[in-house]
Amino acid sequence: MTDGAPAQPPRQRAAPFRLARLAAVIVLAAASILYMGTALARARGSLHSIAWLAHPGELAASIAIQAVSLTLGCRIWFEILQRIAPSPVTAVQHWRIWALTNPTRYIPGRIWHVASLAAFMRSAGVTPVAMLTSIVVHMWLYVLAACAMGLVLLPVTPASVAGAVAVLCGVAAGTHPRPLRAMLHIASRLSGQPALEWRSGWLPTLALVAADVGIHSLNGLGVSTLLGATMDLPVSSWLHVAGANAIAFLAGYASMVPAGLGVREATLTALLEGNSMAGGAAAAALVVRAAATFVEVLLALVAGVMPRAQGPVTGA
């Protein structure tokens, strides 16, 4: 830049990056949809042999298991928030805010989800920097847990064992207070507010990741029960399904596509095709997405009819 030339405003400098990211998201979503369509077309002949049982009892159990796993994940987020910045919001209030705003993830542009969360959290006495910081830490720990859960997909070979050990060491290192403090500074820069402190030691943070691994496992059990009810998948394969579901979550979250739509299903399809779902993996991925969306909407409806006498949350 020459002397005396006016500096570009930050928004103008960031515009090319936003356009490139938008283009990448569109291309990735289109490629995922194309892959899913190809997989469904390829499996069209074998889809007729799938036993669409739809047992009401198993379906209800699957919905309940997935709802419980999501609620437990919300509880871990609440614990993280309290360790970062103790606030007057109660666990019930926090769950209600999360449930009401969770469906906004499907709106293009993550700003809508963040904005809705910020509006509800502010009414409950949570500052924007505390909310944003807790989200960053919560998702980081959940991503680490997904990496650990995905190890169940590896074959038992010397190379895979060495790789698994390396991944677990990376997960352990990722829970150290030093990288977590770096994330708090990132959240501080994004919010323009002073950085908060992570009030938890290494072992308690590892315990949170272990709890997240349990949530991934529980969600995998719910998905396996769902596929057992609709597509006759043996529930004994739940561990493989849990690992595949965790890796699909990682792909969907990293894609920046709203709620990982398409990307998560394409990843789950590719991983399930290597298991006992060959020929019906694409259909199974769509069934999983439909059930997950139903659970999220159901929880939002429950939160919407909850009495508001439990705290100051009154909506945005």
N, C-alpha and C positions, 0 to 999 in steps of 0.2 A: 504494500500500500504506500503510495507516494505521500510526502509531507503535505499537510493541509487538506488531504482528501477526507471527506466525512466518513466516519466509521459506520459500517452497516449495523442496523439494529439487530439484537439477538434473534428476533423472529424471522428476519430476512435471511440471516445466516443459517438458521435451522430449516428453512423451507425446502432446500434440495434434499436434505436428509429425510424429512417427512414424506416427500413425494416418492423417494426411493423405497422407503419402508412400506408405503401404501401399495406401490407397484409389486413389491416382493410378496406382500400379504395376498394380493389378488391372484398373482401367479401361483402361489402355493395352494390357495384354496381351490383354484381351478384344476390344478394338477391332482389334488386329492379327490375332488369330485369325479374327475375322469378315471382315476384309478379305481374308485369305488364302483363306478358304472361298468368298467371293464370286468371287475371281479364278479359282479352280479350277473353280467351277461355270460361269463365263462362258466358260472356255476348254475346256470338256469336249468340244465338237465338234471342235476343232482338235487336241486331244491325240492323237487317233487317227492324225493324219498325221505325228506326230513319229517320227523314226527312232531307236528305242531300240537303238543299236548294241552298246553294252557291250563294246567291244574290250578284252580283258584287258591287252594291252601298254600302251595309253593309260591305262587305269585305274590300273595299277601306277605309271606315270610320274607321274600326277596325285597319287597318294598320296605318292610319294617327294618331289615338289616341295613339297607342302604341309608335309610333315614337316621338310624342310630349312628352309623359311621360318620355321616355328615355332621350330626350334632356333636359327637365327640371331637371332631376336627375343629368345630367352632369353639368348644371348651378349651382346647389347647391354645387357640388364638387369644382367648380371654386371659389365660394364664400368662401368656407372653406380654400382653398389654399391661397387666398389673405389675410385671417385673420391670417393665420399661418406665412406666409412669403411672403409679397407683391413682386410680380415678374413681369417682363416685358411681360409675355405671355398675349395675349388678350383672351377674351371670345370665339371668333371665332377660334383662334388657338387651344385653349384648347379643344373645341368641336371636331375639326378635328383630333387632336391627339387621343382623346378618341374613336371616331368612327373608325379610322383606326386600332387601336389596340384591340378593343373589341372582334373581332372574335378569337383572339389568346387564349381566355379563354378556347376554346374547345381543345386545345393542352394539352395532359397529362403533368402535372407538372406546377404549377402556376408560376414558375420562368420565363417561356417564356413570359407570359403576363407582368410580372413586368419588365423584361429586355427590352421588346419592348417599354413599356411606358417610362422607364428611358432614352432610346436612343432618343426618340422623344422629351421628356421634356427637356433633356439637350440641344438639339439644339435650343430650344425656350428660354433658359436662366433660367430654373428651376433646382435647385440643387436636387440631389438624395434624400437627407434627407427631403427636403420640399415636394417632391413628395410622398415619402413613408409615411410621417407623415400625409399628407392630406388624403391619401387613408385610413389609419387606422381610423382617426376620421370620415371620410365620411361613411365608412362601419359600424362603431359603431352606428352612429346616424340613419343610414338606418335600421339597425337591431332593434334598439329601436322602430322605427316607425312601423316596421313589427309586433313586439310584440303587440303594441297598436292596429294595424289594425286587428290582429287576434282575438281581443276581440269580434268582431261582431258575431263570430261563437258560442259564449257561450249562453246557454239558460238563460232565465230571471228567476233566482231563487236566494234566499238569499245567498246561498253559492257562486254562480257564480258572483253575484254582489260584494261580499266581495273579491273574487279573482281578479275581474277586478280592484277594487280600489287598491289592493296591487300591481298589475302589473303597473298601472298608476303611483303609487308612486315610484316604481322602475325605471320606465322610466324617471320620473322627476329627481330622484337622479342621474341617469346615465348621465344626461346632466350638472351636477354641474362641475365647473372648476377643482375640485380636481381629480376626476377619469380621466378627460380629460388630465390633466397634467401627470398623471401616464402613460397614453397611449403614450404621447409624449416621455417620457423617454424610453418606450419599443421600439418605433420606432428608438430612438437614439441608443440604444444598437444593434438593428438589422443592422443599417446602419454604425455603428462605428463613427458617427458624433455627435457633440454637440447637446443637446436637444434644440428644438425651443419652443417658448411660444405660448399659445393659447390666442389670442387677441380678446376675446369676453366674454361677461357676461353671466350669467345664463339665463336670459329671452331671449336674442337674440339666444342663443343655443336652447332653447325650441321652438322658432319660426322656426328654421331650421328643428327640428323633426316634427313639425306640418306641414311644407311644404312637408316633406317626406311622411307623412300620406296622404296628398292630392295626391301625386304622386302614392302611392299604390292604392288609390281610383280610380284615373284616369286610371291607367293600368288595374284595375279590370273592369272598364267600357269598355275598349277596348277588353278585353278578353270576356266579356259577349256579346258584339256586334259580335265578331267573332263566338262564339258558337251559337248565334241566327241566323247567316247567314248560318252556316254549319250544325247545329244540332237542330235547332228550339228551342233553349233554350230561355225562356222569358228574355228580357233585365231587367225586374223588379227584377231579382235575382242577379243583379250586385254586391250588397253589400256582399252577401254570397260568391260570386265568388272572390271578391276582398280580403276578409279575407282568403279564402282558398289559393288563389294565393300568398298572403304574407307569410303565414305559410309554403307553399311549397318552397318559396324562402329561408326561414330560414333553412329548412332541407337540401336543396341543397347546400347552402353556407357552412353550418357546416360540411357537409359530406367530404369535400376536394376532391370530385370527380370533374373532369374537367367540368365546367359550370353546375355542379349538375346533369349531364345527368343520367337519370334513377331514381335517388333519388327524384328529384323534381317532376317527373311525377308520381311516386308511391304515394308520399304524396298527390298530387293534386287529384289523383284517389280516395284515401281513404276518403278525405274530401268531394269530390263531390258526392260520392255514398250515403252520408247521406242527400243529397238535392234532387232536381228534376232530377238529372242525373243518377239515378240508372239504371244500364244496359248499359249505354254508357259512364260512367265516364272515363274508361281507354282510349277509343277512343278520348274523349274530351281532355284528358291530352296530347295525341300525337298531336292533332290538334293545341293545344296551343303552344307546343314546336316548331312545324314546322313554325308557324306564327312568333314566337319570333325570331327564327333563320333567317327567311327571312327578318325581319325588321332590324336586326343587320347587315346582309350582304348588304342590300339596303343602309343603312346609311354609311357603309364603302365605298361602290362604289361612293356615292355622295361626301364623303370626299376626295376620291381619284381623282376626276375630278375637285375639287375646285381649283381656281387659287391660286398660292403660293405667290402672291405679298402682302399678308396681313401680313407677318412677316417672321422670319428667319427659320420657319419650312421647312425642305427640305427632311425629311425622315431619316431613320436609315441607 
